[in-house]
């Protein structure tokens, strides 16, 4: 009998993960699971624990590289209506909201602009889900997600649900102190403002990114975190690595902290190129570049 007997409606086997990532790379997962409710999610986690099956949680797949061999694991994606809600407060200022983990970041940003709520403009042009944005404190030159987060609802690997709030909840550069396996939702506090003014800011940030990043290519965003006080992209550029290619993977000529997947690219090409870039930057500047993307293999 299958480990997920009775849950066939939400479980696919040998699922090609490449079609769920922005890179479009990687092998299949033994199980790909889309729970429709929190109760189903808890049941899936319980069965994975009983079967000693590793669990991976996938957002929009925008900051992710999956190995060519795939995963002997259960990959869970929270994309049902239950997990993609955005609920605005009905209080006087209406500046509070709860965004569930599966909600798309781009949709959240634009919905808040329409309602005249400022604070999320720095996330313009950043792909991904709310859960992923919380986990890695998504952001850029203009600010980060953590500045607007008041609290998060979490679920641990034993299916216990609990809340964590500031100041206990700490956001740092591309990381948080959240150890729980699942982020279910985030409670945000924004600032009321003029929708037209907020939209102008969004457009300015979008134009800046369009001009400085290879947006219309297969990539996973910035590969490396910026070392303290310096840009990873600038270091890679100064090392003369723009345009460096390994198999189907190439360092972007537009922004050196992006690795583009060309036709015929394999995940191993990207991984090889990542290691060469790290090695060259270490040799020339004695700086250890730390990954910003996640690699599952």
C-alpha positions in Angstrom: 0.0 0.0 0.0 1.3 3.5 -0.9 2.5 5.8 1.9 -0.1 8.3 0.7 -3.1 5.9 0.2 -6.3 7.9 0.3 -4.6 11.2 -0.6 -4.1 10.4 -4.4 -6.1 13.5 -5.3 -3.2 15.7 -4.1 -0.2 13.5 -4.7 1.7 13.0 -8.0 4.6 10.6 -8.4 7.8 11.0 -10.4 6.8 14.6 -10.9 9.2 16.6 -13.2 10.4 19.4 -10.9 12.0 21.4 -13.8 8.6 22.7 -14.9 8.0 24.2 -11.4 11.3 26.2 -11.3 12.3 29.4 -13.0 15.5 27.7 -14.2 13.5 24.9 -15.8 16.2 22.5 -14.7 16.4 19.4 -12.5 15.1 15.8 -12.3 11.8 14.4 -10.8 10.6 14.1 -7.3 9.3 10.8 -6.0 6.2 12.6 -4.7 4.9 16.1 -5.5 2.1 17.1 -3.1 -0.4 20.0 -3.2 -2.4 20.0 0.1 -5.7 21.8 -0.1 -6.1 22.4 3.7 -3.9 22.7 6.8 -5.4 19.4 8.0 -4.2 17.7 4.8 -0.8 19.3 5.2 -0.5 17.9 8.7 -1.6 14.5 7.6 1.0 14.5 4.8 3.8 15.5 7.2 2.7 12.8 9.6 2.9 10.1 6.9 6.3 11.4 5.7 7.6 11.2 9.3 6.3 7.7 9.7 7.9 6.6 6.4 11.1 8.5 7.1 10.6 10.4 3.8 12.5 13.7 3.5 10.3 16.8 3.0 11.1 19.8 0.8 8.8 22.9 0.7 8.6 24.6 -2.7 7.4 28.2 -3.3 7.5 29.7 -6.8 10.8 28.0 -7.6 12.3 31.3 -8.4 15.4 31.1 -6.3 16.0 27.4 -6.6 18.3 24.9 -8.4 17.4 21.2 -8.4 19.9 18.5 -9.2 19.7 16.6 -12.4 18.9 13.3 -10.6 15.9 14.7 -8.8 14.9 14.0 -5.3 14.0 10.8 -3.4 11.6 12.9 -1.3 8.3 14.5 -0.9 8.1 18.0 -2.4 5.2 20.0 -1.0 3.7 23.1 -2.7 1.2 25.3 -0.9 -0.8 26.6 -3.9 -4.5 25.9 -3.0 -6.9 28.7 -2.2 -6.4 28.0 1.5 -2.7 28.8 1.2 -2.8 31.8 -1.2 -5.2 34.1 0.6 -4.5 37.8 1.3 -6.8 39.1 4.0 -6.9 42.9 4.8 -7.9 44.2 8.2 -11.3 45.9 8.7 -9.9 48.3 11.4 -9.8 52.1 11.1 -6.6 52.6 9.2 -6.9 49.3 7.3 -3.1 49.1 7.2 -2.8 45.6 8.5 -3.1 42.3 6.5 -2.4 38.6 6.6 -0.7 37.1 3.6 -0.6 33.3 3.3 2.6 31.5 2.3 1.6 30.5 -1.2 0.5 33.9 -2.3 2.6 35.4 -5.1 4.8 38.3 -4.0 4.1 40.3 -7.2 0.3 40.0 -6.6 0.7 41.1 -3.0 2.7 44.1 -4.0 0.2 45.3 -6.6 -2.8 44.6 -4.4 -1.3 46.7 -1.7 -0.6 49.5 -4.2 -4.2 49.5 -5.3 -5.4 49.8 -1.7 -3.0 52.7 -1.0 -0.7 50.8 1.3 3.0 51.6 1.2 5.9 49.5 2.4 6.2 46.6 -0.1 7.5 48.7 -3.1 11.1 47.5 -2.5 9.9 44.0 -3.5 8.9 45.1 -7.0 10.3 42.7 -9.6 11.2 40.1 -7.1 9.6 36.8 -8.0 8.5 34.2 -5.4 6.0 33.4 -2.7 5.2 35.1 0.6 6.6 32.1 2.5 9.9 32.2 0.6 10.1 36.0 1.0 9.7 35.6 4.8 12.2 32.7 5.0 15.0 34.6 3.1 13.9 38.1 4.0 13.5 39.0 0.3 14.6 42.4 -0.7 17.2 44.5 -2.6 18.8 47.9 -2.7 15.5 49.6 -1.8 14.6 47.6 1.4 13.4 44.2 2.5 10.3 42.3 3.4 11.1 41.9 7.1 10.6 45.6 7.7 6.8 45.1 7.2 6.3 41.8 9.0 4.8 41.9 12.5 4.4 38.1 13.1 4.3 34.8 11.4 2.3 31.6 11.8 4.5 28.5 11.7 4.2 24.7 11.7 7.0 22.5 12.9 8.0 19.1 11.5 5.6 17.4 14.1 2.6 19.4 12.7 2.4 21.8 15.8 1.2 25.2 14.8 2.4 28.3 16.6 3.1 32.0 16.2 6.3 34.0 16.4 6.3 37.8 16.7 8.8 40.7 16.8 11.1 41.2 18.7 11.4 37.5 19.1 11.2 37.3 15.3 14.5 38.6 13.8 15.1 39.5 10.2 18.7 39.9 8.9 20.2 40.1 5.4 18.7 37.3 3.4 17.8 35.3 6.5 15.6 35.1 9.6 15.8 33.2 12.8 12.8 30.9 11.9 13.7 27.3 12.4 10.3 25.8 11.8 9.8 23.8 8.6 6.7 25.5 7.4 5.7 29.2 7.2 1.9 29.3 7.0 1.3 33.0 6.8 2.7 36.4 7.7 1.0 39.3 9.4 2.1 42.7 7.9 1.7 46.3 9.0 1.9 48.9 6.2 1.5 52.6 5.8 -1.5 54.3 4.2 -0.6 56.5 1.3 -1.6 57.8 -2.1 -1.9 54.9 -4.6 -0.6 57.1 -7.5 2.5 58.1 -5.5 3.1 54.5 -4.5 2.7 53.3 -8.0 5.3 55.8 -9.3 7.8 54.4 -6.9 7.0 50.8 -8.1 7.5 51.9 -11.7 10.8 53.6 -10.9 12.1 50.4 -9.2 10.9 48.2 -12.0 12.6 50.4 -14.6 15.9 50.3 -12.6 15.7 46.5 -12.4 14.7 46.1 -16.1 17.8 48.1 -17.0 20.2 46.4 -14.7 19.1 42.7 -14.6 18.7 40.0 -17.3 15.0 39.6 -16.6 13.9 37.9 -19.8 16.3 34.9 -19.4 16.2 31.6 -17.5 17.8 32.4 -14.2 17.2 32.1 -10.5 17.9 35.7 -9.4 21.1 36.6 -7.6 23.3 33.5 -7.1 25.4 34.9 -4.2 24.7 37.0 -1.2 26.6 40.3 -1.1 29.5 40.1 1.3 29.5 42.8 3.9 30.2 46.2 2.3 30.6 45.0 -1.3 28.5 43.8 -4.2 29.0 40.1 -5.2 28.2 41.1 -8.8 30.9 43.8 -8.7 33.5 41.3 -7.4 32.6 38.7 -10.1 32.7 41.5 -12.8 36.2 42.7 -11.5 37.4 39.1 -11.7 36.7 39.2 -15.4 34.0 36.5 -15.3 31.1 38.1 -17.2 30.3 35.8 -20.1 32.1 32.8 -18.6 30.4 29.6 -19.8 30.3 26.0 -18.6 28.1 23.8 -20.8 24.8 25.6 -21.1 25.3 27.9 -18.1 26.8 31.4 -18.5 27.5 34.3 -16.2 25.3 37.2 -17.4 26.9 40.1 -19.3 24.2 42.4 -17.9 24.6 41.5 -14.2 27.5 39.3 -13.1 25.6 37.8 -10.1 23.1 36.1 -12.4 23.8 32.8 -14.1 21.7 32.2 -17.1 20.6 28.7 -18.4 21.0 28.5 -22.1 19.5 25.8 -24.4 20.7 22.4 -23.4 21.8 23.5 -19.9 21.9 21.0 -17.1 21.9 21.7 -13.4 25.4 20.3 -13.1 26.6 23.1 -15.6 25.2 25.7 -13.2 26.8 24.0 -10.2 30.2 23.8 -11.9 30.0 27.4 -12.9 29.1 28.4 -9.4 32.2 26.7 -8.0 34.5 28.2 -10.6 33.2 31.7 -9.8 33.6 31.2 -6.1 37.2 29.9 -6.6 38.2 32.8 -8.8 36.7 35.4 -6.5 38.5 33.8 -3.5 41.8 33.7 -5.4 41.6 37.4 -6.5 40.0 39.1 -3.5 40.2 36.6 -0.6 36.4 36.7 -0.3 34.2 33.6 0.2 31.0 34.0 -1.7 28.0 32.6 0.1 25.0 31.2 -1.9 21.7 33.1 -2.0 19.9 30.5 -4.1 18.9 27.1 -2.7 20.3 24.0 -4.2 18.4 20.7 -3.7 20.2 17.6 -4.9 
